[in-house]
Amino acid sequence: MQLPAALRQALDARLDRHALDDLRSAGERLSGRYRAEIRDGRRHLDGEPAVLAYLAARMPATFAAIRASLEQIVLRRPDFAPETLLDIGAGPGTALWAANDAFDSLREATLVEASAPALGVGQGLAQEGLAVATRWVRGDATADLAERASADLVTLAYVLDELPPDARGALVLRLWQLTQDVLVIVEPGTPAGWQRILAARELLLAEGAQLLAPCPHADDCPVAAPDWCHFAQRVARSRTHRLTKRGTVPYEDEKFAYLAVARRPAVPLTARVLASPRSGSGKVQLKICTSDGQMREQMVTKREGEMFRTARRLDWGDAME
């Protein structure tokens, strides 16, 4: 996956003004906080160095995860054409860029972000090639939603991991109240991130939400620890992105977990692929989650004709109609 050209150019122009060593050291600190899921009272994006590090080291991968999640909505609900977006914990607008790339219909966006440096950078980036009318609101995700208007599409990406456990459920339920059609939650593709997605799934199903993705059913999740449900999206690295992360290859694979729910259902799925298919001579081994609430391995052989040809084209995370 490539970043939109306008965003890629805006990031390059902003980051090229800063020393690579400074970006690298700030990026390593920021990545360490994300990986450790540190909650020490400080915001991850607590100053301009951290925001610049996010642009260089995290924004491309975060964009890829959100965009991949939205693509599943496009595939499941091709009629969905959101005109309004509400993004909570917006950072410098990563979800805005992903939604704008996914939906030509998007016209207005409200972005709520507690970090003043991130908000300022996001406003600047949004002026570089976005036709969406944006409203940036400085506010905390758990305390400043009383005056927010509802939106067709509501997004919450890489936010729950920064919140105290006792604040997450109330936020998820409040966002569902603000959702006119589709709510998308994205978390890191870790066992802990998956557990947060499961908790949100349980709350939203109890409120009558209809599952769009990734689940092909509304039964209890059949995935059991030490396994966990997550997906991966490959994103192309810019030169600055690669050097900031001391990378040796021109791409990065972002692991993520996500949940998409809606006010009305889509056509039911048969199954979803939960891992990279394993191909052999005349056969494909699939790990799938099925519409009857089961997780199983399925072997498809060349003798099965069209089903085999379809299986060979499937990738991790794909839906099976």
N, C-alpha and C positions, 0 to 999 in steps of 0.2 A: 504494500500500500504506500502511496505517495501522499505527502501533504499537499493541499491545494497550492497552486503556484503563487497566489497572492500572499498566502501565509508564509510559505517558504521564503519568499523574497523579503517580506517584512522582518522575519526572524534573522535572516542573514544580515540585513542592513543594521539591525539593532545590536546583534552580537559581535559583529566585526569591529565594533568600536571599543571592545574590551579585551584585555589580555587573556590569552588562553589559560595561563596558569591560574589566574584568579577564578575563571569560570570552572576550571577543573577542581580546584580545592573546594569551592562552594558547592559544586555538584556532588562531590563525594560526601560532604556533610549532609546535604539534603537527601541523597539516596539512602544514607545510613539511617536517617530519621524515618523515612518511609518504610524501609525494610524492617526496622525494629518496632514500628508502630508506636513510637514514643508519644506519650501524652504527659507533658511536664508543665502545662500551662502556657507554653509558647506556641505560636502558630508556626507551621512549617515555613510559610512565606512571610516571614516577619521583617523583611527589609529588602532593599533593592538587590543586594548580592544574591539572596535566596531566590528572588523572582527571576533574575537573569539565569541562575543555575537551573531553575525549572524550565525556562525557555530552551536552554541548550540540552539538558539531560533528560527531562521528563515529558515535555509537551508533545513531542512527536509520538512517543509510545502511548501516552494517555489519549491523544487524538485517535490513534489507531484502534484502541480498545473501544472507545465510545462509538466511533464510526462503524466498527464491525457489529456492535450491538444494535445500532440503528438500522443497519442493513438487514438484519433479521426481521425487523418490523416492516421494512419495505417489501420483503419477500412474503411475509405472512399477511400483511394488510396493504396490498397495492393501491387501495382506494384512500389510504390515509394521507392527507395533504394538510399538515398543520400550518396555520398562519401565525400562531403565537407560541412562544417558548418561555418557560420559566426555569431558570437554572440556579440551583442553590449551591453555595460553595464554589462559585464560578471560577475562582483563580483569575488568570488572565484571559478567560473566555474560550477555553478549549472545547467545551461542549457546544458553544455557539458556532464555532467554525465547523465542527462535525455535523451539526444539524443543518447548517446552511449548505453543506456539501451533499447531504442526503436528501434534502427536501427543497425543491425549487419554489414551493409554495410559501416558504417562511417569509413573513413580513415584519414582525415585531418580536423583540426579545427583552425580557427583564432578567438582569443578572445580579444576584445577591452575593456579596463577598465581604468578609470581615477585614481582610488585609488591604490597607490603603495603597501600599506599593503595587500589589497585584492588580487592584482595581484600576490604578492609573495606567499601568502597562497595557492592561486589557483594552481600555478605552482607546489608547493609541493604536494598537494592532487592529481594532475593529474599523478604524478609518482607512485601512489599507485594503480596499477591494471588496468590502461587504456592503450590500445594498439593503441590509436589514436595519430597521430603526431600532436602536438599542437604548435601553435605560439601565444605567448602572447604579446600584444601591449598595451603600456600605452598611452591612448588617450581619449579625450573627445568625447562623442557620437555625439555632435552637430557640432564639428569642425574638427575632424581628420579622415574623411572617404574618402578623395579625392584619396588616394593611395590604398584603399582596393580593393581586387579582389572579383569578384562575387562568389557565392557559391550555391550549390544545395538547401540547407536549410539555411534560415536566421532567427534568433530569436532575439526578443526584449522583455525581461521579467522584469516587475516591474521597468521600466525605465521612461516611459512617465510621471508618477506621480511626478518624481523628476525634470522635466524640466519646464521652463517657457512656458506658453500656446502658445506664438508666435513662439516657436522653434519646436513644436511637428510635425506640418504638413510637414515641410521641411525634417525632419528626416525620417518620414514614407515614403515619396516619394523617398528619396535617397536610403533607404533600398530596396524598390521595384525595383529600377534600378539595385541593386546588387543581386537580387534574380533570380537565374536561373530556379527555379521551385516553391518552397514553402516558404512563409513568415508567421511566427507565432508571434503574439503579445499577451502578457499576462499582465493583470493588476489586482490590488486588486478587490475583488468582492464587491465593494461598489457602490453606485449610481454614484459617481464621476468617478470611474474607468470605469463603463459602458459607461458614456458619452464620455470618451476618446476613448474607443473602437468604439463607433458609429461614432465619427469624423474620425477615421482612416478608418473605413469601407467605408464611403462616398468618401473619397479621393481615395482609392484604386479601388473602383468600377468605378469611373470616368476614371481611368487609364487602364481599361480593365481587372482587376484582376478577377479571377473566385473564387467564394466562395466555400470553402471546409467545414468549420465548424465555429461556430455552426449553422449558418443560413441555413435553407432549401430553401431559396429564396433570390433574390437580390432586392426585393421591399423595401419600407420604413419599418423600424422596427415597428411592431405593439405593442410592449411593451410601456406602458405609465407610467410616474411618477404618484404616488409614487412607483409603481412597477419598477423593473429593472431586466435585464437579467444577471444572474450570475449562477455559479455552485459550487459544493462542492466536495472535495476529502478528504477522511479519510487517515491519515498517522500514522503509528505506531511510538510511542515515545521511544527513548532510555531512560535509567535511567537518564542520564545527561540532556537530552532534557526536560524530565518531571520535574525534580527538578529545573532546571533553570527557568522554567515558572510557578513554584509552582503548577503544575498540580496534580490532584488526580486520573486521569484515564490514561491508557496506550496508548491513541490515541489522535489525534487532527484533527479537521475538518477545512480544509483551504478553504475559499470562494474566488473564482476568476472569472474574466471575460476574455474572450479570443476571438481571431479572427485568422483564418487560411485561407489564400488565395493562389492561385496557377496560374501558367501560362496556364494550361489547366484544363478543368472541370472534375469532377468525375461524376459517375452515380447519377442522382438526388435523393434527399431524399423525402419521403412522409411527415415526420414531425420530430420534436425533442421535447423531454420531458423537460419542463422548471421548474419543481418542483418535489418534492418527491411524487410519486403516493400515493393516499389514498385508502386503501383497506378496504372493508367491507364484509359482508356475501354475497358471490356470485357476487361481483361487484368490479371494480377498477375505480377510478376517476382519469383522466389524465389531466394535464394542458399542452397543446402542442402548438408549433409554426408550421404552416403547409406550404406546398410548394406553396400555393396560397397567401401567405403573411398575413395570419390571425393568431391570437392567440385565442384559445378557450378551453373550458373544454369539455372533452369527457368521457362519461360513457360507460364502457365496462362490459357487464354482462355475467354470466356463460352460458346463452343461446347462446352466440355467439361462443362457441366452441373453435376452435384454436386461434381466436383473443383474447379471454379471457385468455387462457393459455400463450400467448405471452405477454399480458399486465401485467400479474402477475410477469413476469420476468423483466420487465422494471424498470429502476432506473432513478433518476434525471440526466439529461444530455445525456441520450441514444438517439441514432438515430432510427427512424422508417423507414425501407426500403419500 
